[in-house]
Amino acid sequence: MEHLEIGYFDLMDQTVVLKWTNPPIETFERVRIVRLEEESPGSIDEGEEVYAGKFPVEE
């Protein structure tokens, strides 16, 4: 995952910040972020979609 920057965040204030670089290809359409409580989603169809778009910073 060369386009994803992962770092440590203090979760005491209940805020998670994701930052990424969109791939430089013409056919790129969007990023989809899916959230599932208690475990990681097994697919993009599991859990709640919390973001879909091209903008590479989301709180």
N, C-alpha and C positions, 0 to 999 in steps of 0.2 A: 504494500500500500504506500507507494511513494508520494501520493498526493495528500496524505493525512498527517498532520502534526499532532503528536500526542505528548502531553505533559502532565505534571502534577497540579491539581487544583485543590484548594481548601474548600471542602464541601460543607463547612459549618454554617455558611450563609445560604445553603441550598441552591447555589447557582452553579451550573455547568456551562462552560463555553467551549464550543467546537470551532476549529479553524481548519480550513483546507484550501488547497490550490486546485482549481478545476483543470482537467487534462486539456492540453492544447490541441484538440482535434475538432474538425469542423462538424462532425456528427454528434458532438456532445449535446445532450438535451437538458439534463437536470440531475441534481443530487437528491436522494430520498433518505431521510433519517427516520428510523422506526424505533420506538421505545416500548419495552416490555418490562414490567416490574418483576423483581426477584430473579430474573435470568435474562440472558441475551436472546433476542429473537432468532429463530432458526431460519427465517426467510423474511422478505419484505412484506409478506402477507400476514405475519404474526405480529400482534401488538398494535400500537397506535402510531400512525404517521404524524410526526411532530414538525416536519419540514419537507418541502419539495420545492426546488428552485435552483437557480444558478448562482445566487449571491453567496460567496464563500465564507461568510462569518454569520453565525447564528447563536443567540443566547437563549 
